[in-house]
Structures are given as C-alpha cells and as structure tokens.
C-alpha cells in the first residue's frame, strides 16, 4: 500500500489504483471491465483496466470498485 496525492492505494503495471477520489485530478474516462467467466481474479481485472488507462495516457484509476456477480445457468 502506498499514498499518492493523499490517497492510499496499490500500483499494478505502473498504474495507481485507489478506492478513494484523488482531489485536483480530472477524470479522463470511466473504465469498466467485465470478465465473463466464473472465478476470474483481481489480477485479470487490474491488468485489463491498467491497459485501458495507459492507452488513454492515464496513470491512475480512482474510485476503484470490484466484485463478483453470481453466474446464471
């Protein structure tokens, strides 16, 4: 865990992830990732999100939220 701009978070693939809002930073784009298979892990989600963030020139993801939905059969 590290702190950047007053927000605590983690770094994955050179992108800072925080569940908090970083004050003084503009939102470039809302990123939403969905992995449509059961038992996917947080590593996969962060990898896809980091790739999307870097593609638009961002180096942080704030208000990071994640969860798993029950699959329908």
PyMOL Python script that loads the backbone (N, CA, C, O; Angstrom):
from pymol import cmd

cmd.read_pdbstr("""\
ATOM      1  N   UNK A   1       0.862  -1.176   0.000  1.00  0.00           N
ATOM      2  CA  UNK A   1       0.000   0.000   0.000  1.00  0.00           C
ATOM      3  C   UNK A   1       0.903   1.231   0.000  1.00  0.00           C
ATOM      4  O   UNK A   1       1.886   1.298   0.738  1.00  0.00           O
ATOM      5  N   UNK A   2       0.553   2.193  -0.833  1.00  0.00           N
ATOM      6  CA  UNK A   2       1.293   3.451  -0.834  1.00  0.00           C
ATOM      7  C   UNK A   2       0.311   4.608  -0.934  1.00  0.00           C
ATOM      8  O   UNK A   2      -0.871   4.411  -1.218  1.00  0.00           O
ATOM      9  N   UNK A   3       0.808   5.809  -0.699  1.00  0.00           N
ATOM     10  CA  UNK A   3      -0.034   7.003  -0.727  1.00  0.00           C
ATOM     11  C   UNK A   3       0.446   7.936  -1.827  1.00  0.00           C
ATOM     12  O   UNK A   3       1.631   8.255  -1.917  1.00  0.00           O
ATOM     13  N   UNK A   4      -0.484   8.368  -2.658  1.00  0.00           N
ATOM     14  CA  UNK A   4      -0.201   9.353  -3.704  1.00  0.00           C
ATOM     15  C   UNK A   4      -1.291  10.403  -3.680  1.00  0.00           C
ATOM     16  O   UNK A   4      -2.476  10.070  -3.684  1.00  0.00           O
ATOM     17  N   UNK A   5      -0.903  11.664  -3.655  1.00  0.00           N
ATOM     18  CA  UNK A   5      -1.846  12.787  -3.640  1.00  0.00           C
ATOM     19  C   UNK A   5      -2.883  12.630  -2.531  1.00  0.00           C
ATOM     20  O   UNK A   5      -4.044  13.003  -2.703  1.00  0.00           O
ATOM     21  N   UNK A   6      -2.468  12.083  -1.405  1.00  0.00           N
ATOM     22  CA  UNK A   6      -3.351  11.930  -0.252  1.00  0.00           C
ATOM     23  C   UNK A   6      -4.252  10.708  -0.298  1.00  0.00           C
ATOM     24  O   UNK A   6      -5.049  10.506   0.618  1.00  0.00           O
ATOM     25  N   UNK A   7      -4.148   9.887  -1.336  1.00  0.00           N
ATOM     26  CA  UNK A   7      -4.993   8.698  -1.461  1.00  0.00           C
ATOM     27  C   UNK A   7      -4.134   7.446  -1.295  1.00  0.00           C
ATOM     28  O   UNK A   7      -3.034   7.360  -1.841  1.00  0.00           O
ATOM     29  N   UNK A   8      -4.646   6.477  -0.537  1.00  0.00           N
ATOM     30  CA  UNK A   8      -3.939   5.211  -0.366  1.00  0.00           C
ATOM     31  C   UNK A   8      -4.388   4.240  -1.444  1.00  0.00           C
ATOM     32  O   UNK A   8      -5.562   4.188  -1.810  1.00  0.00           O
ATOM     33  N   UNK A   9      -3.424   3.469  -1.947  1.00  0.00           N
ATOM     34  CA  UNK A   9      -3.764   2.501  -2.982  1.00  0.00           C
ATOM     35  C   UNK A   9      -2.589   1.607  -3.301  1.00  0.00           C
ATOM     36  O   UNK A   9      -1.605   1.550  -2.564  1.00  0.00           O
ATOM     37  N   UNK A  10      -2.711   0.911  -4.415  1.00  0.00           N
ATOM     38  CA  UNK A  10      -1.667  -0.001  -4.862  1.00  0.00           C
ATOM     39  C   UNK A  10      -1.303   0.312  -6.308  1.00  0.00           C
ATOM     40  O   UNK A  10      -2.069   0.952  -7.029  1.00  0.00           O
ATOM     41  N   UNK A  11      -0.143  -0.140  -6.717  1.00  0.00           N
ATOM     42  CA  UNK A  11       0.305   0.056  -8.096  1.00  0.00           C
ATOM     43  C   UNK A  11       0.328  -1.298  -8.788  1.00  0.00           C
ATOM     44  O   UNK A  11       0.867  -2.275  -8.267  1.00  0.00           O
ATOM     45  N   UNK A  12      -0.264  -1.331  -9.966  1.00  0.00           N
ATOM     46  CA  UNK A  12      -0.238  -2.530 -10.788  1.00  0.00           C
ATOM     47  C   UNK A  12       0.128  -2.111 -12.203  1.00  0.00           C
ATOM     48  O   UNK A  12      -0.559  -1.281 -12.797  1.00  0.00           O
ATOM     49  N   UNK A  13       1.180  -2.661 -12.739  1.00  0.00           N
ATOM     50  CA  UNK A  13       1.616  -2.382 -14.109  1.00  0.00           C
ATOM     51  C   UNK A  13       1.775  -0.873 -14.348  1.00  0.00           C
ATOM     52  O   UNK A  13       1.340  -0.342 -15.370  1.00  0.00           O
ATOM     53  N   UNK A  14       2.405  -0.200 -13.386  1.00  0.00           N
ATOM     54  CA  UNK A  14       2.682   1.242 -13.428  1.00  0.00           C
ATOM     55  C   UNK A  14       1.440   2.129 -13.351  1.00  0.00           C
ATOM     56  O   UNK A  14       1.525   3.322 -13.645  1.00  0.00           O
ATOM     57  N   UNK A  15       0.297   1.580 -12.966  1.00  0.00           N
ATOM     58  CA  UNK A  15      -0.934   2.365 -12.799  1.00  0.00           C
ATOM     59  C   UNK A  15      -1.328   2.307 -11.325  1.00  0.00           C
ATOM     60  O   UNK A  15      -1.364   1.231 -10.728  1.00  0.00           O
ATOM     61  N   UNK A  16      -1.624   3.473 -10.740  1.00  0.00           N
ATOM     62  CA  UNK A  16      -2.020   3.580  -9.339  1.00  0.00           C
ATOM     63  C   UNK A  16      -3.519   3.332  -9.218  1.00  0.00           C
ATOM     64  O   UNK A  16      -4.313   4.009  -9.871  1.00  0.00           O
ATOM     65  N   UNK A  17      -3.915   2.370  -8.389  1.00  0.00           N
ATOM     66  CA  UNK A  17      -5.322   2.037  -8.145  1.00  0.00           C
ATOM     67  C   UNK A  17      -5.694   2.479  -6.738  1.00  0.00           C
ATOM     68  O   UNK A  17      -5.013   2.130  -5.774  1.00  0.00           O
ATOM     69  N   UNK A  18      -6.771   3.245  -6.619  1.00  0.00           N
ATOM     70  CA  UNK A  18      -7.253   3.656  -5.301  1.00  0.00           C
ATOM     71  C   UNK A  18      -8.774   3.596  -5.269  1.00  0.00           C
ATOM     72  O   UNK A  18      -9.436   3.868  -6.270  1.00  0.00           O
ATOM     73  N   UNK A  19      -9.320   3.240  -4.116  1.00  0.00           N
ATOM     74  CA  UNK A  19     -10.765   3.237  -3.931  1.00  0.00           C
ATOM     75  C   UNK A  19     -11.255   4.638  -3.587  1.00  0.00           C
ATOM     76  O   UNK A  19     -12.462   4.871  -3.527  1.00  0.00           O
ATOM     77  N   UNK A  20     -10.348   5.559  -3.363  1.00  0.00           N
ATOM     78  CA  UNK A  20     -10.680   6.934  -2.989  1.00  0.00           C
ATOM     79  C   UNK A  20     -10.731   7.840  -4.219  1.00  0.00           C
ATOM     80  O   UNK A  20     -10.363   7.446  -5.326  1.00  0.00           O
ATOM     81  N   UNK A  21     -11.199   9.064  -3.986  1.00  0.00           N
ATOM     82  CA  UNK A  21     -11.142  10.108  -5.005  1.00  0.00           C
ATOM     83  C   UNK A  21      -9.841  10.872  -4.809  1.00  0.00           C
ATOM     84  O   UNK A  21      -9.461  11.176  -3.678  1.00  0.00           O
ATOM     85  N   UNK A  22      -9.168  11.178  -5.887  1.00  0.00           N
ATOM     86  CA  UNK A  22      -7.952  11.976  -5.814  1.00  0.00           C
ATOM     87  C   UNK A  22      -8.342  13.412  -6.132  1.00  0.00           C
ATOM     88  O   UNK A  22      -8.776  13.709  -7.245  1.00  0.00           O
ATOM     89  N   UNK A  23      -8.191  14.301  -5.160  1.00  0.00           N
ATOM     90  CA  UNK A  23      -8.592  15.693  -5.365  1.00  0.00           C
ATOM     91  C   UNK A  23      -7.622  16.399  -6.305  1.00  0.00           C
ATOM     92  O   UNK A  23      -6.416  16.148  -6.297  1.00  0.00           O
ATOM     93  N   UNK A  24      -8.183  17.279  -7.105  1.00  0.00           N
ATOM     94  CA  UNK A  24      -7.370  18.055  -8.035  1.00  0.00           C
ATOM     95  C   UNK A  24      -7.023  17.318  -9.316  1.00  0.00           C
ATOM     96  O   UNK A  24      -6.232  17.815 -10.117  1.00  0.00           O
ATOM     97  N   UNK A  25      -7.595  16.152  -9.522  1.00  0.00           N
ATOM     98  CA  UNK A  25      -7.329  15.348 -10.714  1.00  0.00           C
ATOM     99  C   UNK A  25      -8.609  15.267 -11.544  1.00  0.00           C
ATOM    100  O   UNK A  25      -9.689  15.021 -11.008  1.00  0.00           O
ATOM    101  N   UNK A  26      -8.481  15.473 -12.846  1.00  0.00           N
ATOM    102  CA  UNK A  26      -9.636  15.391 -13.733  1.00  0.00           C
ATOM    103  C   UNK A  26      -9.856  13.951 -14.189  1.00  0.00           C
ATOM    104  O   UNK A  26      -8.901  13.209 -14.420  1.00  0.00           O
ATOM    105  N   UNK A  27     -11.111  13.571 -14.313  1.00  0.00           N
ATOM    106  CA  UNK A  27     -11.445  12.258 -14.853  1.00  0.00           C
ATOM    107  C   UNK A  27     -11.312  12.313 -16.367  1.00  0.00           C
ATOM    108  O   UNK A  27     -11.899  13.178 -17.017  1.00  0.00           O
ATOM    109  N   UNK A  28     -10.552  11.402 -16.918  1.00  0.00           N
ATOM    110  CA  UNK A  28     -10.380  11.337 -18.370  1.00  0.00           C
ATOM    111  C   UNK A  28     -11.458  10.459 -18.980  1.00  0.00           C
ATOM    112  O   UNK A  28     -12.063  10.815 -19.991  1.00  0.00           O
ATOM    113  N   UNK A  29     -11.696   9.310 -18.361  1.00  0.00           N
ATOM    114  CA  UNK A  29     -12.660   8.351 -18.894  1.00  0.00           C
ATOM    115  C   UNK A  29     -13.072   7.400 -17.785  1.00  0.00           C
ATOM    116  O   UNK A  29     -12.268   7.067 -16.915  1.00  0.00           O
ATOM    117  N   UNK A  30     -14.314   6.965 -17.814  1.00  0.00           N
ATOM    118  CA  UNK A  30     -14.768   5.925 -16.896  1.00  0.00           C
ATOM    119  C   UNK A  30     -14.417   4.584 -17.532  1.00  0.00           C
ATOM    120  O   UNK A  30     -14.741   4.336 -18.693  1.00  0.00           O
ATOM    121  N   UNK A  31     -13.754   3.725 -16.766  1.00  0.00           N
ATOM    122  CA  UNK A  31     -13.338   2.416 -17.265  1.00  0.00           C
ATOM    123  C   UNK A  31     -14.150   1.345 -16.556  1.00  0.00           C
ATOM    124  O   UNK A  31     -14.264   1.332 -15.330  1.00  0.00           O
ATOM    125  N   UNK A  32     -14.708   0.450 -17.352  1.00  0.00           N
ATOM    126  CA  UNK A  32     -15.496  -0.664 -16.814  1.00  0.00           C
ATOM    127  C   UNK A  32     -14.993  -1.941 -17.464  1.00  0.00           C
ATOM    128  O   UNK A  32     -14.931  -2.039 -18.689  1.00  0.00           O
ATOM    129  N   UNK A  33     -14.637  -2.907 -16.652  1.00  0.00           N
ATOM    130  CA  UNK A  33     -14.145  -4.189 -17.160  1.00  0.00           C
ATOM    131  C   UNK A  33     -15.021  -5.294 -16.612  1.00  0.00           C
ATOM    132  O   UNK A  33     -15.338  -5.317 -15.422  1.00  0.00           O
ATOM    133  N   UNK A  34     -15.407  -6.200 -17.473  1.00  0.00           N
ATOM    134  CA  UNK A  34     -16.185  -7.354 -17.063  1.00  0.00           C
ATOM    135  C   UNK A  34     -15.530  -8.595 -17.649  1.00  0.00           C
ATOM    136  O   UNK A  34     -15.269  -8.656 -18.850  1.00  0.00           O
ATOM    137  N   UNK A  35     -15.270  -9.564 -16.818  1.00  0.00           N
ATOM    138  CA  UNK A  35     -14.713 -10.827 -17.279  1.00  0.00           C
ATOM    139  C   UNK A  35     -15.820 -11.859 -17.120  1.00  0.00           C
ATOM    140  O   UNK A  35     -16.252 -12.170 -16.010  1.00  0.00           O
ATOM    141  N   UNK A  36     -16.265 -12.380 -18.251  1.00  0.00           N
ATOM    142  CA  UNK A  36     -17.459 -13.224 -18.232  1.00  0.00           C
ATOM    143  C   UNK A  36     -17.129 -14.709 -18.072  1.00  0.00           C
ATOM    144  O   UNK A  36     -17.499 -15.543 -18.899  1.00  0.00           O
ATOM    145  N   UNK A  37     -16.440 -15.000 -17.009  1.00  0.00           N
ATOM    146  CA  UNK A  37     -16.248 -16.392 -16.637  1.00  0.00           C
ATOM    147  C   UNK A  37     -16.113 -16.467 -15.116  1.00  0.00           C
ATOM    148  O   UNK A  37     -15.643 -15.532 -14.467  1.00  0.00           O
ATOM    149  N   UNK A  38     -16.524 -17.561 -14.590  1.00  0.00           N
ATOM    150  CA  UNK A  38     -16.525 -17.732 -13.142  1.00  0.00           C
ATOM    151  C   UNK A  38     -15.104 -17.851 -12.605  1.00  0.00           C
ATOM    152  O   UNK A  38     -14.218 -18.375 -13.279  1.00  0.00           O
ATOM    153  N   UNK A  39     -14.900 -17.369 -11.409  1.00  0.00           N
ATOM    154  CA  UNK A  39     -13.635 -17.455 -10.678  1.00  0.00           C
ATOM    155  C   UNK A  39     -12.479 -16.694 -11.324  1.00  0.00           C
ATOM    156  O   UNK A  39     -11.320 -17.070 -11.150  1.00  0.00           O
ATOM    157  N   UNK A  40     -12.779 -15.639 -12.061  1.00  0.00           N
ATOM    158  CA  UNK A  40     -11.691 -14.787 -12.547  1.00  0.00           C
ATOM    159  C   UNK A  40     -11.129 -14.055 -11.335  1.00  0.00           C
ATOM    160  O   UNK A  40     -11.808 -13.913 -10.318  1.00  0.00           O
ATOM    161  N   UNK A  41      -9.897 -13.595 -11.445  1.00  0.00           N
ATOM    162  CA  UNK A  41      -9.297 -12.989 -10.260  1.00  0.00           C
ATOM    163  C   UNK A  41      -9.002 -11.509 -10.461  1.00  0.00           C
ATOM    164  O   UNK A  41      -9.090 -10.984 -11.571  1.00  0.00           O
ATOM    165  N   UNK A  42      -8.656 -10.858  -9.378  1.00  0.00           N
ATOM    166  CA  UNK A  42      -8.409  -9.427  -9.378  1.00  0.00           C
ATOM    167  C   UNK A  42      -7.235  -9.056 -10.271  1.00  0.00           C
ATOM    168  O   UNK A  42      -7.225  -7.967 -10.845  1.00  0.00           O
ATOM    169  N   UNK A  43      -6.257  -9.922 -10.400  1.00  0.00           N
ATOM    170  CA  UNK A  43      -5.111  -9.693 -11.273  1.00  0.00           C
ATOM    171  C   UNK A  43      -5.579  -9.441 -12.709  1.00  0.00           C
ATOM    172  O   UNK A  43      -5.108  -8.508 -13.359  1.00  0.00           O
ATOM    173  N   UNK A  44      -6.495 -10.259 -13.200  1.00  0.00           N
ATOM    174  CA  UNK A  44      -7.006 -10.116 -14.563  1.00  0.00           C
ATOM    175  C   UNK A  44      -7.759  -8.805 -14.750  1.00  0.00           C
ATOM    176  O   UNK A  44      -7.615  -8.141 -15.777  1.00  0.00           O
ATOM    177  N   UNK A  45      -8.553  -8.439 -13.767  1.00  0.00           N
ATOM    178  CA  UNK A  45      -9.324  -7.193 -13.831  1.00  0.00           C
ATOM    179  C   UNK A  45      -8.373  -6.001 -13.866  1.00  0.00           C
ATOM    180  O   UNK A  45      -8.515  -5.116 -14.709  1.00  0.00           O
ATOM    181  N   UNK A  46      -7.413  -5.978 -12.963  1.00  0.00           N
ATOM    182  CA  UNK A  46      -6.467  -4.854 -12.916  1.00  0.00           C
ATOM    183  C   UNK A  46      -5.616  -4.782 -14.181  1.00  0.00           C
ATOM    184  O   UNK A  46      -5.288  -3.688 -14.640  1.00  0.00           O
ATOM    185  N   UNK A  47      -5.257  -5.917 -14.743  1.00  0.00           N
ATOM    186  CA  UNK A  47      -4.457  -5.918 -15.967  1.00  0.00           C
ATOM    187  C   UNK A  47      -5.222  -5.249 -17.107  1.00  0.00           C
ATOM    188  O   UNK A  47      -4.675  -4.401 -17.810  1.00  0.00           O
ATOM    189  N   UNK A  48      -6.478  -5.627 -17.288  1.00  0.00           N
ATOM    190  CA  UNK A  48      -7.294  -5.019 -18.344  1.00  0.00           C
ATOM    191  C   UNK A  48      -7.509  -3.530 -18.095  1.00  0.00           C
ATOM    192  O   UNK A  48      -7.433  -2.723 -19.022  1.00  0.00           O
ATOM    193  N   UNK A  49      -7.777  -3.166 -16.841  1.00  0.00           N
ATOM    194  CA  UNK A  49      -8.000  -1.758 -16.520  1.00  0.00           C
ATOM    195  C   UNK A  49      -6.726  -0.940 -16.708  1.00  0.00           C
ATOM    196  O   UNK A  49      -6.780   0.175 -17.225  1.00  0.00           O
ATOM    197  N   UNK A  50      -5.593  -1.476 -16.298  1.00  0.00           N
ATOM    198  CA  UNK A  50      -4.321  -0.774 -16.470  1.00  0.00           C
ATOM    199  C   UNK A  50      -4.024  -0.569 -17.947  1.00  0.00           C
ATOM    200  O   UNK A  50      -3.554   0.500 -18.337  1.00  0.00           O
ATOM    201  N   UNK A  51      -4.287  -1.569 -18.771  1.00  0.00           N
ATOM    202  CA  UNK A  51      -4.069  -1.435 -20.213  1.00  0.00           C
ATOM    203  C   UNK A  51      -4.933  -0.340 -20.807  1.00  0.00           C
ATOM    204  O   UNK A  51      -4.460   0.451 -21.623  1.00  0.00           O
ATOM    205  N   UNK A  52      -6.203  -0.285 -20.404  1.00  0.00           N
ATOM    206  CA  UNK A  52      -7.111   0.762 -20.900  1.00  0.00           C
ATOM    207  C   UNK A  52      -6.652   2.142 -20.434  1.00  0.00           C
ATOM    208  O   UNK A  52      -6.665   3.100 -21.206  1.00  0.00           O
ATOM    209  N   UNK A  53      -6.249   2.239 -19.173  1.00  0.00           N
ATOM    210  CA  UNK A  53      -5.802   3.532 -18.638  1.00  0.00           C
ATOM    211  C   UNK A  53      -4.568   4.026 -19.388  1.00  0.00           C
ATOM    212  O   UNK A  53      -4.508   5.188 -19.789  1.00  0.00           O
ATOM    213  N   UNK A  54      -3.594   3.156 -19.577  1.00  0.00           N
ATOM    214  CA  UNK A  54      -2.368   3.565 -20.264  1.00  0.00           C
ATOM    215  C   UNK A  54      -2.634   3.925 -21.729  1.00  0.00           C
ATOM    216  O   UNK A  54      -1.955   4.787 -22.288  1.00  0.00           O
ATOM    217  N   UNK A  55      -3.605   3.276 -22.344  1.00  0.00           N
ATOM    218  CA  UNK A  55      -3.933   3.561 -23.745  1.00  0.00           C
ATOM    219  C   UNK A  55      -4.453   4.984 -23.936  1.00  0.00           C
ATOM    220  O   UNK A  55      -4.329   5.549 -25.022  1.00  0.00           O
ATOM    221  N   UNK A  56      -5.034   5.562 -22.888  1.00  0.00           N
ATOM    222  CA  UNK A  56      -5.541   6.938 -22.992  1.00  0.00           C
ATOM    223  C   UNK A  56      -4.628   7.938 -22.280  1.00  0.00           C
ATOM    224  O   UNK A  56      -4.974   9.111 -22.138  1.00  0.00           O
ATOM    225  N   UNK A  57      -3.470   7.470 -21.838  1.00  0.00           N
ATOM    226  CA  UNK A  57      -2.497   8.362 -21.214  1.00  0.00           C
ATOM    227  C   UNK A  57      -2.680   8.588 -19.729  1.00  0.00           C
ATOM    228  O   UNK A  57      -2.083   9.508 -19.170  1.00  0.00           O
ATOM    229  N   UNK A  58      -3.495   7.768 -19.074  1.00  0.00           N
ATOM    230  CA  UNK A  58      -3.728   7.916 -17.631  1.00  0.00           C
ATOM    231  C   UNK A  58      -2.735   7.043 -16.860  1.00  0.00           C
ATOM    232  O   UNK A  58      -2.261   6.025 -17.365  1.00  0.00           O
ATOM    233  N   UNK A  59      -2.431   7.458 -15.636  1.00  0.00           N
ATOM    234  CA  UNK A  59      -1.535   6.660 -14.795  1.00  0.00           C
ATOM    235  C   UNK A  59      -2.152   6.347 -13.434  1.00  0.00           C
ATOM    236  O   UNK A  59      -1.461   5.889 -12.524  1.00  0.00           O
ATOM    237  N   UNK A  60      -3.462   6.599 -13.299  1.00  0.00           N
ATOM    238  CA  UNK A  60      -4.160   6.295 -12.046  1.00  0.00           C
ATOM    239  C   UNK A  60      -5.612   5.943 -12.326  1.00  0.00           C
ATOM    240  O   UNK A  60      -6.222   6.441 -13.273  1.00  0.00           O
ATOM    241  N   UNK A  61      -6.144   5.080 -11.486  1.00  0.00           N
ATOM    242  CA  UNK A  61      -7.567   4.746 -11.516  1.00  0.00           C
ATOM    243  C   UNK A  61      -8.093   5.016 -10.123  1.00  0.00           C
ATOM    244  O   UNK A  61      -7.678   4.378  -9.154  1.00  0.00           O
ATOM    245  N   UNK A  62      -9.016   5.974 -10.028  1.00  0.00           N
ATOM    246  CA  UNK A  62      -9.575   6.312  -8.723  1.00  0.00           C
ATOM    247  C   UNK A  62     -11.004   5.778  -8.628  1.00  0.00           C
ATOM    248  O   UNK A  62     -11.612   5.421  -9.637  1.00  0.00           O
ATOM    249  N   UNK A  63     -11.527   5.727  -7.411  1.00  0.00           N
ATOM    250  CA  UNK A  63     -12.850   5.169  -7.133  1.00  0.00           C
ATOM    251  C   UNK A  63     -12.957   3.741  -7.644  1.00  0.00           C
ATOM    252  O   UNK A  63     -14.004   3.331  -8.146  1.00  0.00           O
ATOM    253  N   UNK A  64     -11.881   2.991  -7.515  1.00  0.00           N
ATOM    254  CA  UNK A  64     -11.812   1.613  -7.984  1.00  0.00           C
ATOM    255  C   UNK A  64     -12.745   0.734  -7.167  1.00  0.00           C
ATOM    256  O   UNK A  64     -12.648   0.678  -5.941  1.00  0.00           O
ATOM    257  N   UNK A  65     -13.645   0.050  -7.855  1.00  0.00           N
ATOM    258  CA  UNK A  65     -14.592  -0.853  -7.206  1.00  0.00           C
ATOM    259  C   UNK A  65     -14.568  -2.170  -7.972  1.00  0.00           C
ATOM    260  O   UNK A  65     -14.366  -2.186  -9.186  1.00  0.00           O
ATOM    261  N   UNK A  66     -14.771  -3.256  -7.270  1.00  0.00           N
ATOM    262  CA  UNK A  66     -14.792  -4.556  -7.918  1.00  0.00           C
ATOM    263  C   UNK A  66     -15.679  -5.511  -7.144  1.00  0.00           C
ATOM    264  O   UNK A  66     -15.950  -5.306  -5.961  1.00  0.00           O
ATOM    265  N   UNK A  67     -16.118  -6.535  -7.807  1.00  0.00           N
ATOM    266  CA  UNK A  67     -16.960  -7.546  -7.164  1.00  0.00           C
ATOM    267  C   UNK A  67     -17.244  -8.664  -8.126  1.00  0.00           C
ATOM    268  O   UNK A  67     -16.869  -8.604  -9.297  1.00  0.00           O
ATOM    269  N   UNK A  68     -17.897  -9.672  -7.637  1.00  0.00           N
ATOM    270  CA  UNK A  68     -18.272 -10.801  -8.486  1.00  0.00           C
ATOM    271  C   UNK A  68     -19.781 -10.949  -8.470  1.00  0.00           C
ATOM    272  O   UNK A  68     -20.433 -10.803  -7.436  1.00  0.00           O
ATOM    273  N   UNK A  69     -20.313 -11.242  -9.636  1.00  0.00           N
ATOM    274  CA  UNK A  69     -21.748 -11.489  -9.755  1.00  0.00           C
ATOM    275  C   UNK A  69     -21.961 -12.993  -9.857  1.00  0.00           C
ATOM    276  O   UNK A  69     -21.120 -13.736 -10.362  1.00  0.00           O
ATOM    277  N   UNK A  70     -23.086 -13.397  -9.370  1.00  0.00           N
ATOM    278  CA  UNK A  70     -23.445 -14.807  -9.481  1.00  0.00           C
ATOM    279  C   UNK A  70     -23.781 -15.112 -10.936  1.00  0.00           C
ATOM    280  O   UNK A  70     -24.522 -14.370 -11.580  1.00  0.00           O
ATOM    281  N   UNK A  71     -23.236 -16.198 -11.441  1.00  0.00           N
ATOM    282  CA  UNK A  71     -23.486 -16.581 -12.830  1.00  0.00           C
ATOM    283  C   UNK A  71     -24.821 -17.300 -12.925  1.00  0.00           C
ATOM    284  O   UNK A  71     -25.196 -18.059 -12.031  1.00  0.00           O
ATOM    285  N   UNK A  72     -25.540 -17.051 -14.027  1.00  0.00           N
ATOM    286  CA  UNK A  72     -26.822 -17.715 -14.281  1.00  0.00           C
ATOM    287  C   UNK A  72     -26.569 -18.928 -15.151  1.00  0.00           C
ATOM    288  O   UNK A  72     -25.763 -18.876 -16.080  1.00  0.00           O
ATOM    289  N   UNK A  73     -27.236 -19.988 -14.863  1.00  0.00           N
ATOM    290  CA  UNK A  73     -27.078 -21.226 -15.646  1.00  0.00           C
ATOM    291  C   UNK A  73     -28.311 -21.495 -16.472  1.00  0.00           C
ATOM    292  O   UNK A  73     -28.365 -22.490 -17.195  1.00  0.00           O
TER     293      UNK A  73
END
""", "prot")
cmd.dss("prot")
cmd.show_as("cartoon", "prot")
cmd.util.cbc("prot")
cmd.orient("prot")
